[in-house]
């Protein structure tokens, strides 16, 4: 079960190269309930699932602004993970309800950087970062499209 609550652009705008992005969400929050199958033999949320949660956050952030990874990929636009990291702070357990905040921290012509904050109430479970690069079907770097940035390239 995923429920989404959209937070609008905090600073009003983000920058992309020399142009401005006006339609891109900077932050988005989802709620995730830890499933039994996501825990390890000790009952902790398994470390590999944090990256799955981060991906869920990115997908829902794009969806909340009207975009779709499925449609982008059909058009030959691929956002691939170039770098990702996670710092674990406190364990999570089966049936915990967690809040994941996904924040766009930087956008350039060809990449997007995210920060993640995973919480159980006020308890920090994990923080993370990722960098996504925009590629074409042949794996060549290309400019981020309007579907992602919310503004046509100038």
C-alpha angles and dihedrals in degrees: 000000000000123000120184133211116187122218113197125229107301098205095034094243144025126213127238113188105301096337132075129244112216105166102047120109112230098195138025134174131206133179119229128188113209109240122216092243089059093063129086130230091280092054096252124131101264114248094236091062093065088072090050089053091050089053090050088053093052093047093050092045090055092044091051090059092049099263131125130203089207093057093043092052091048086055092051098258115130127184106199129185108252095171135005136172141173134199113202116214108165135000125260123207142205113295094014112143108226132189118218118197114194115196129188103223101174139007127191130172092278108019145048125207122205136191122204131204117189115192140175100205104306094338115106108226100174144339126207148171136210140182120210121197123204113232137173126230091277093053096255120141113256138178117277110258129237090253088069103033099036092229134080116249113262 
